[in-house]
Amino acid sequence: MPDTRGERGPGARRPVALSRAELRVAELAARGRTNRQIAHELFLTVSTVEQHLTSSYRKLGVKRRADLPVYLLPDARADVTVDARAGAAG
């Protein structure tokens, strides 16, 4: 798993490890889908979507949903990695 200590944000140099589930949920949220729409599309409960988003916000160092696109744009993707071990469970 990559080192996730240190700075967060678009200019951070250390990668942030999101699980596969967190990344899927965060990408859909960044594209403007509601929690209910995400839950329906991914066959999850709304509560699970909220938990994944909360974890993603913490890991990315963001405070609101509107900040997600900054972290999930193709040119910013180099700073966001998927933790395959966490993704296997989620």
ZAMIVEX-186904 format. One line per field, with one value per residue (C-alpha): x negated, y, z negated. Coordinates in Angstrom, 1 decimal. Example, Ala and Ser with C-alpha at 12.3 -4.5 7.8 and 13.67 -1.06 7.14 Angstrom:
2
c1: c(-12.3, -13.7)
c2: c(-4.5, -1.1)
c3: c(-7.8, -7.1)
***
This chain:
90
c1: c(0.0, -1.4, -2.5, 0.5, -1.0, -1.7, 0.1, 3.4, 5.0, 4.5, 0.8, 0.0, -2.9, -2.2, 0.5, 3.8, 5.1, 8.8, 10.3, 12.0, 15.4, 14.5, 13.2, 16.3, 18.6, 16.5, 16.2, 20.0, 20.5, 18.0, 20.1, 23.1, 25.0, 26.9, 26.3, 29.5, 28.6, 25.2, 26.7, 29.1, 26.4, 23.9, 26.4, 25.5, 27.4, 27.5, 25.7, 22.9, 22.5, 22.4, 19.7, 17.6, 17.9, 17.0, 13.9, 13.0, 13.3, 11.1, 8.4, 8.5, 8.6, 11.8, 14.7, 17.5, 18.8, 18.1, 14.4, 14.3, 14.0, 10.7, 9.2, 10.8, 10.1, 7.8, 4.8, 5.2, 5.6, 1.9, 2.3, 5.2, 4.4, 6.5, 5.6, 6.3, 6.4, 9.1, 10.9, 11.2, 13.3, 15.4)
c2: c(0.0, 3.4, 5.9, 8.2, 10.4, 14.1, 16.6, 16.1, 18.0, 18.5, 19.5, 16.6, 14.5, 11.4, 9.1, 8.6, 5.1, 4.7, 1.2, 0.2, 0.7, 4.1, 5.1, 3.9, 5.8, 8.9, 9.0, 8.7, 11.5, 13.7, 13.2, 14.6, 11.5, 11.6, 9.0, 7.3, 7.1, 5.7, 3.1, 2.0, 1.8, -0.1, -2.3, -0.8, 0.8, 4.5, 4.1, 2.2, 5.0, 7.6, 5.5, 5.2, 9.0, 9.9, 7.7, 9.1, 12.7, 11.9, 10.2, 13.0, 15.8, 17.3, 18.8, 18.7, 16.8, 19.6, 19.2, 15.6, 16.5, 18.2, 15.0, 12.7, 14.4, 12.3, 14.6, 14.4, 10.6, 10.1, 11.2, 8.7, 5.0, 2.0, -0.2, -3.7, -5.3, -3.0, -3.2, -7.0, -6.6, -3.6)
c3: c(0.0, 0.9, -1.8, -2.4, -5.1, -4.4, -2.2, -0.6, 2.2, 5.9, 5.5, 3.1, 4.2, 2.3, 3.7, 1.9, 1.8, 2.3, 2.3, 5.6, 4.1, 2.8, 6.2, 8.0, 5.7, 5.6, 9.4, 9.8, 7.2, 9.0, 12.2, 10.3, 9.4, 6.1, 3.3, 4.2, 7.9, 7.0, 4.7, 7.4, 10.1, 7.9, 6.0, 2.7, -0.2, -0.5, -3.8, -2.2, 0.5, -2.3, -4.2, -1.0, -0.3, -3.9, -3.7, -0.3, -1.6, -4.6, -2.4, 0.2, -2.3, -0.9, -2.9, -0.3, 2.7, 5.1, 4.5, 5.8, 9.6, 8.9, 7.6, 10.1, 13.4, 15.7, 15.2, 11.4, 11.4, 11.0, 7.3, 6.6, 6.6, 5.9, 3.0, 4.5, 1.1, -0.2, 3.1, 2.8, -0.3, 0.9)
***
